[in-house]
């Protein structure tokens, strides 16, 4: 599963937890555990979706159409 997480993050710059879970057909809890492990190992990092987000249809992201805080995203280092 860890390799699948890294492969998923290789395909785009950033992804939300929900998007990763849906892509890999796993629960958000399982995805979060794997992502946190990879973060502690130095492979990935958490970041916030930038205001210049390309406007893709991010799963679980309201950043482009909401005044709510931008979601946490994950990216490969």
The first five atom37 places (N, CA, C, CB, O) and aatype in JSON, in Angstrom:
{
  "aatype": [20, 20, 20, 20, 20, 20, 20, 20, 20, 20, 20, 20, 20, 20, 20, 20, 20, 20, 20, 20, 20, 20, 20, 20, 20, 20, 20, 20, 20, 20, 20, 20, 20, 20, 20, 20, 20, 20, 20, 20, 20, 20, 20, 20, 20, 20, 20, 20, 20, 20, 20, 20, 20, 20, 20, 20, 20, 20, 20, 20, 20, 20, 20, 20, 20, 20, 20, 20, 20, 20, 20, 20, 20, 20, 20, 20, 20],
  "atom_mask": [
    [1, 1, 1, 1, 1],
    [1, 1, 1, 1, 1],
    [1, 1, 1, 1, 1],
    [1, 1, 1, 1, 1],
    [1, 1, 1, 1, 1],
    [1, 1, 1, 1, 1],
    [1, 1, 1, 1, 1],
    [1, 1, 1, 1, 1],
    [1, 1, 1, 1, 1],
    [1, 1, 1, 1, 1],
    [1, 1, 1, 1, 1],
    [1, 1, 1, 1, 1],
    [1, 1, 1, 1, 1],
    [1, 1, 1, 1, 1],
    [1, 1, 1, 1, 1],
    [1, 1, 1, 1, 1],
    [1, 1, 1, 1, 1],
    [1, 1, 1, 1, 1],
    [1, 1, 1, 1, 1],
    [1, 1, 1, 1, 1],
    [1, 1, 1, 1, 1],
    [1, 1, 1, 1, 1],
    [1, 1, 1, 1, 1],
    [1, 1, 1, 1, 1],
    [1, 1, 1, 1, 1],
    [1, 1, 1, 1, 1],
    [1, 1, 1, 1, 1],
    [1, 1, 1, 1, 1],
    [1, 1, 1, 1, 1],
    [1, 1, 1, 1, 1],
    [1, 1, 1, 1, 1],
    [1, 1, 1, 1, 1],
    [1, 1, 1, 1, 1],
    [1, 1, 1, 1, 1],
    [1, 1, 1, 1, 1],
    [1, 1, 1, 1, 1],
    [1, 1, 1, 1, 1],
    [1, 1, 1, 1, 1],
    [1, 1, 1, 1, 1],
    [1, 1, 1, 1, 1],
    [1, 1, 1, 1, 1],
    [1, 1, 1, 1, 1],
    [1, 1, 1, 1, 1],
    [1, 1, 1, 1, 1],
    [1, 1, 1, 1, 1],
    [1, 1, 1, 1, 1],
    [1, 1, 1, 1, 1],
    [1, 1, 1, 1, 1],
    [1, 1, 1, 1, 1],
    [1, 1, 1, 1, 1],
    [1, 1, 1, 1, 1],
    [1, 1, 1, 1, 1],
    [1, 1, 1, 1, 1],
    [1, 1, 1, 1, 1],
    [1, 1, 1, 1, 1],
    [1, 1, 1, 1, 1],
    [1, 1, 1, 1, 1],
    [1, 1, 1, 1, 1],
    [1, 1, 1, 1, 1],
    [1, 1, 1, 1, 1],
    [1, 1, 1, 1, 1],
    [1, 1, 1, 1, 1],
    [1, 1, 1, 1, 1],
    [1, 1, 1, 1, 1],
    [1, 1, 1, 1, 1],
    [1, 1, 1, 1, 1],
    [1, 1, 1, 1, 1],
    [1, 1, 1, 1, 1],
    [1, 1, 1, 1, 1],
    [1, 1, 1, 1, 1],
    [1, 1, 1, 1, 1],
    [1, 1, 1, 1, 1],
    [1, 1, 1, 1, 1],
    [1, 1, 1, 1, 1],
    [1, 1, 1, 1, 1],
    [1, 1, 1, 1, 1],
    [1, 1, 1, 1, 1]
  ],
  "atom_positions": [
    [[0.81, -1.19, 0.0], [0.0, 0.0, 0.0], [0.86, 1.26, 0.0], [-0.93, -0.01, 1.2], [0.5, 2.25, -0.63]],
    [[1.99, 1.24, 0.69], [2.85, 2.43, 0.74], [3.38, 2.81, -0.64], [4.02, 2.2, 1.69], [3.45, 3.99, -0.99]],
    [[3.74, 1.8, -1.42], [4.19, 2.07, -2.79], [3.07, 2.68, -3.62], [4.7, 0.78, -3.46], [3.32, 3.58, -4.42]],
    [[1.85, 2.2, -3.43], [0.7, 2.75, -4.15], [0.47, 4.21, -3.77], [-0.56, 1.91, -3.88], [0.13, 5.03, -4.62]],
    [[0.64, 4.53, -2.5], [0.5, 5.92, -2.06], [1.53, 6.81, -2.75], [0.65, 6.03, -0.53], [1.2, 7.88, -3.25]],
    [[2.78, 6.36, -2.78], [3.83, 7.15, -3.43], [3.59, 7.28, -4.93], [5.2, 6.52, -3.19], [3.81, 8.35, -5.51]],
    [[3.14, 6.21, -5.56], [2.84, 6.26, -6.99], [1.72, 7.26, -7.27], [2.45, 4.87, -7.51], [1.78, 8.01, -8.25]],
    [[0.72, 7.26, -6.43], [-0.39, 8.2, -6.58], [0.1, 9.64, -6.46], [-1.48, 7.93, -5.53], [-0.34, 10.51, -7.2]],
    [[1.01, 9.88, -5.54], [1.54, 11.24, -5.38], [2.52, 11.61, -6.49], [2.22, 11.37, -4.03], [2.76, 12.79, -6.72]],
    [[3.09, 10.63, -7.18], [3.97, 10.91, -8.31], [3.19, 11.45, -9.5], [4.72, 9.65, -8.72], [3.73, 12.21, -10.31]],
    [[1.92, 11.06, -9.61], [1.15, 11.39, -10.8], [0.66, 12.83, -10.82], [-0.02, 10.45, -10.92], [0.31, 13.34, -11.88]],
    [[0.61, 13.49, -9.68], [0.21, 14.9, -9.62], [1.05, 15.6, -8.56], [-1.31, 15.05, -9.29], [1.79, 14.96, -7.81]],
    [[0.94, 16.91, -8.52], [1.73, 17.66, -7.55], [1.21, 17.49, -6.13], [1.75, 19.12, -7.91], [1.99, 17.23, -5.21]],
    [[-0.1, 17.64, -5.94], [-0.69, 17.53, -4.61], [-2.03, 16.82, -4.69], [-0.86, 18.92, -3.99], [-2.73, 16.88, -5.7]],
    [[-2.37, 16.13, -3.61], [-3.67, 15.46, -3.53], [-4.18, 15.55, -2.11], [-3.56, 13.99, -3.98], [-3.41, 15.57, -1.15]],
    [[-5.5, 15.61, -1.97], [-6.11, 15.6, -0.65], [-6.21, 14.17, -0.14], [-7.52, 16.27, -0.68], [-6.1, 13.21, -0.91]],
    [[-6.42, 14.04, 1.15], [-6.6, 12.72, 1.76], [-7.77, 11.99, 1.12], [-6.81, 12.86, 3.28], [-7.66, 10.8, 0.81]],
    [[-8.87, 12.68, 0.93], [-10.05, 12.06, 0.33], [-9.78, 11.59, -1.1], [-11.22, 13.04, 0.34], [-10.21, 10.5, -1.49]],
    [[-9.07, 12.4, -1.86], [-8.76, 12.04, -3.24], [-7.87, 10.81, -3.29], [-8.08, 13.21, -3.96], [-8.07, 9.93, -4.13]],
    [[-6.88, 10.74, -2.41], [-5.99, 9.58, -2.37], [-6.76, 8.33, -2.0], [-4.84, 9.82, -1.36], [-6.59, 7.28, -2.63]],
    [[-7.61, 8.43, -0.98], [-8.39, 7.27, -0.54], [-9.31, 6.77, -1.66], [-9.22, 7.63, 0.7], [-9.4, 5.57, -1.89]],
    [[-9.97, 7.68, -2.34], [-10.86, 7.28, -3.44], [-10.08, 6.66, -4.6], [-11.65, 8.48, -3.94], [-10.53, 5.67, -5.18]],
    [[-8.95, 7.23, -4.93], [-8.12, 6.71, -6.03], [-7.65, 5.29, -5.74], [-6.92, 7.62, -6.26], [-7.64, 4.44, -6.64]],
    [[-7.27, 5.02, -4.5], [-6.71, 3.72, -4.13], [-7.77, 2.74, -3.6], [-5.63, 3.89, -3.09], [-7.45, 1.6, -3.28]],
    [[-9.02, 3.2, -3.52], [-10.12, 2.36, -3.02], [-9.84, 1.84, -1.62], [-10.36, 1.17, -3.97], [-10.01, 0.66, -1.32]],
    [[-9.4, 2.77, -0.74], [-9.14, 2.45, 0.66], [-9.85, 3.48, 1.52], [-7.61, 2.4, 0.97], [-10.27, 4.53, 1.02]],
    [[-9.98, 3.2, 2.8], [-10.62, 4.15, 3.7], [-9.7, 5.36, 3.93], [-10.98, 3.47, 5.06], [-8.49, 5.28, 3.74]],
    [[-10.3, 6.46, 4.35], [-9.49, 7.63, 4.65], [-8.59, 7.37, 5.86], [-10.39, 8.86, 4.9], [-7.5, 7.91, 5.95]],
    [[-9.05, 6.53, 6.78], [-8.24, 6.2, 7.95], [-6.98, 5.43, 7.53], [-9.06, 5.37, 8.95], [-5.89, 5.7, 8.03]],
    [[-7.15, 4.47, 6.63], [-6.0, 3.7, 6.14], [-5.04, 4.59, 5.36], [-6.47, 2.53, 5.24], [-3.83, 4.5, 5.53]],
    [[-5.6, 5.46, 4.51], [-4.76, 6.38, 3.74], [-4.0, 7.32, 4.68], [-5.62, 7.19, 2.76], [-2.81, 7.56, 4.48]],
    [[-4.69, 7.84, 5.69], [-4.04, 8.76, 6.62], [-2.9, 8.09, 7.38], [-5.07, 9.32, 7.62], [-1.84, 8.68, 7.56]],
    [[-3.11, 6.85, 7.81], [-2.05, 6.13, 8.52], [-0.83, 5.95, 7.63], [-2.57, 4.76, 9.0], [0.3, 6.16, 8.08]],
    [[-1.04, 5.56, 6.38], [0.07, 5.38, 5.45], [0.77, 6.69, 5.15], [-0.41, 4.75, 4.17], [2.0, 6.74, 5.08]],
    [[-0.01, 7.75, 4.96], [0.57, 9.06, 4.66], [1.4, 9.58, 5.83], [-0.52, 10.06, 4.31], [2.47, 10.15, 5.64]],
    [[0.88, 9.39, 7.04], [1.63, 9.84, 8.22], [2.94, 9.06, 8.37], [0.78, 9.7, 9.49], [3.97, 9.62, 8.75]],
    [[2.9, 7.77, 8.08], [4.12, 6.97, 8.13], [5.14, 7.49, 7.11], [3.81, 5.48, 7.86], [6.31, 7.69, 7.45]],
    [[4.69, 7.71, 5.88], [5.58, 8.21, 4.83], [6.11, 9.6, 5.17], [4.86, 8.24, 3.48], [7.25, 9.93, 4.84]],
    [[5.29, 10.42, 5.81], [5.74, 11.75, 6.22], [6.85, 11.63, 7.27], [4.55, 12.58, 6.77], [7.87, 12.33, 7.19]],
    [[6.66, 10.76, 8.25], [7.69, 10.58, 9.28], [8.98, 10.01, 8.71], [7.17, 9.67, 10.39], [10.06, 10.24, 9.26]],
    [[8.89, 9.27, 7.61], [10.07, 8.71, 6.96], [10.74, 9.72, 6.02], [9.71, 7.45, 6.2], [11.82, 9.45, 5.5]],
    [[10.1, 10.86, 5.79], [10.68, 11.91, 4.97], [10.39, 11.81, 3.47], [12.13, 11.91, 5.16], [11.06, 12.48, 2.68]],
    [[9.41, 10.99, 3.07], [9.09, 10.84, 1.66], [8.11, 11.88, 1.15], [8.53, 9.47, 1.41], [8.16, 12.29, -0.01]],
    [[7.21, 12.32, 2.02], [6.16, 13.25, 1.62], [6.01, 14.32, 2.7], [4.8, 12.52, 1.39], [6.59, 14.22, 3.78]],
    [[5.22, 15.35, 2.38], [4.93, 16.38, 3.37], [3.51, 16.88, 3.18], [5.93, 17.54, 3.27], [2.93, 16.82, 2.1]],
    [[2.95, 17.4, 4.29], [1.64, 18.04, 4.25], [1.86, 19.47, 3.77], [0.93, 18.01, 5.65], [2.88, 20.08, 4.05]],
    [[0.9, 19.97, 3.05], [0.95, 21.35, 2.61], [-0.49, 21.84, 2.48], [1.74, 21.51, 1.26], [-1.43, 21.04, 2.55]],
    [[-0.66, 23.11, 2.28], [-1.99, 23.68, 2.08], [-2.12, 24.01, 0.61], [-2.23, 24.94, 2.97], [-1.19, 24.51, -0.02]],
    [[-3.28, 23.71, 0.06], [-3.53, 24.01, -1.34], [-3.31, 25.5, -1.56], [-4.97, 23.58, -1.78], [-3.91, 26.32, -0.85]],
    [[-2.47, 25.87, -2.51], [-2.16, 27.29, -2.71], [-3.35, 28.06, -3.27], [-0.96, 27.45, -3.64], [-4.22, 27.47, -3.92]],
    [[-3.41, 29.36, -3.03], [-4.48, 30.17, -3.59], [-4.53, 30.08, -5.11], [-4.33, 31.61, -3.17], [-5.58, 30.32, -5.71]],
    [[-3.43, 29.74, -5.75], [-3.4, 29.64, -7.2], [-3.69, 28.22, -7.67], [-2.04, 30.09, -7.73], [-3.21, 27.8, -8.72]],
    [[-4.48, 27.49, -6.9], [-4.87, 26.12, -7.24], [-5.38, 26.09, -8.68], [-5.96, 25.58, -6.25], [-6.13, 26.99, -9.08]],
    [[-4.98, 25.08, -9.47], [-5.39, 25.04, -10.87], [-6.88, 24.81, -11.08], [-4.63, 23.97, -11.57], [-7.34, 24.8, -12.22]],
    [[-7.65, 24.63, -10.02], [-9.09, 24.5, -10.16], [-9.57, 23.14, -10.58], [-9.57, 25.48, -11.13], [-10.69, 23.0, -11.07]],
    [[-8.74, 22.12, -10.39], [-9.17, 20.77, -10.69], [-10.31, 20.41, -9.75], [-8.0, 19.76, -10.56], [-10.48, 21.05, -8.71]],
    [[-11.08, 19.42, -10.08], [-12.14, 18.95, -9.22], [-11.55, 18.06, -8.15], [-13.22, 18.2, -10.02], [-11.56, 16.83, -8.27]],
    [[-11.03, 18.65, -7.11], [-10.42, 17.88, -6.03], [-11.51, 17.25, -5.17], [-9.49, 18.77, -5.16], [-12.48, 17.93, -4.82]],
    [[-11.37, 16.01, -4.86], [-12.34, 15.34, -4.0], [-12.26, 15.94, -2.61], [-12.09, 13.81, -3.97], [-11.19, 16.0, -2.01]],
    [[-13.39, 16.37, -2.09], [-13.43, 16.9, -0.74], [-12.85, 18.29, -0.6], [-12.71, 15.99, 0.16], [-12.68, 18.76, 0.53]],
    [[-12.54, 18.95, -1.69], [-11.94, 20.28, -1.63], [-13.0, 21.33, -1.93], [-10.76, 20.4, -2.61], [-13.67, 21.26, -2.96]],
    [[-13.14, 22.3, -1.04], [-14.03, 23.43, -1.29], [-13.22, 24.7, -1.49], [-15.02, 23.6, -0.14], [-13.78, 25.8, -1.5]],
    [[-11.92, 24.55, -1.64], [-11.03, 25.7, -1.7], [-11.33, 26.67, -2.82], [-9.66, 25.23, -1.85], [-11.15, 27.88, -2.63]],
    [[-11.77, 26.21, -3.96], [-12.0, 27.1, -5.1], [-13.33, 27.85, -5.01], [-11.96, 26.31, -6.39], [-13.48, 28.92, -5.6]],
    [[-14.3, 27.29, -4.28], [-15.62, 27.9, -4.27], [-16.1, 28.2, -2.86], [-16.61, 27.0, -4.96], [-17.31, 28.35, -2.64]],
    [[-15.2, 28.3, -1.92], [-15.61, 28.48, -0.54], [-14.68, 29.46, 0.16], [-15.64, 27.14, 0.19], [-13.52, 29.64, -0.23]],
    [[-15.21, 30.08, 1.21], [-14.37, 30.95, 2.02], [-13.79, 30.18, 3.21], [-15.18, 32.17, 2.52], [-13.12, 30.76, 4.06]],
    [[-14.06, 28.88, 3.27], [-13.51, 28.04, 4.33], [-12.0, 27.93, 4.18], [-14.16, 26.65, 4.32], [-11.47, 28.16, 3.09]],
    [[-11.3, 27.57, 5.26], [-9.84, 27.37, 5.14], [-9.52, 26.33, 4.08], [-9.24, 26.95, 6.49], [-10.27, 25.36, 3.9]],
    [[-8.42, 26.52, 3.41], [-8.02, 25.58, 2.36], [-7.65, 24.24, 2.99], [-6.82, 26.14, 1.55], [-7.14, 24.2, 4.11]],
    [[-7.92, 23.15, 2.27], [-7.67, 21.82, 2.84], [-6.18, 21.47, 2.86], [-8.42, 20.75, 2.04], [-5.37, 22.01, 2.1]],
    [[-5.85, 20.57, 3.77], [-4.49, 20.02, 3.78], [-4.33, 19.11, 2.58], [-4.18, 19.25, 5.09], [-5.24, 18.36, 2.23]],
    [[-3.19, 19.18, 1.97], [-2.88, 18.34, 0.82], [-1.57, 17.61, 1.12], [-2.77, 19.19, -0.5], [-0.86, 17.96, 2.07]],
    [[-1.27, 16.62, 0.32], [-0.03, 15.85, 0.47], [0.76, 15.92, -0.82], [-0.32, 14.36, 0.84], [0.18, 15.89, -1.9]],
    [[2.07, 16.02, -0.72], [2.91, 16.02, -1.91], [4.21, 15.29, -1.62], [3.18, 17.45, -2.39], [4.69, 15.26, -0.49]],
    [[4.76, 14.72, -2.67], [6.04, 14.01, -2.55], [7.16, 15.04, -2.47], [6.26, 13.04, -3.75], [7.12, 16.07, -3.14]],
    [[8.15, 14.74, -1.65], [9.29, 15.65, -1.49], [10.31, 15.36, -2.59], [9.95, 15.5, -0.07], [11.36, 16.01, -2.65]]
  ]
}
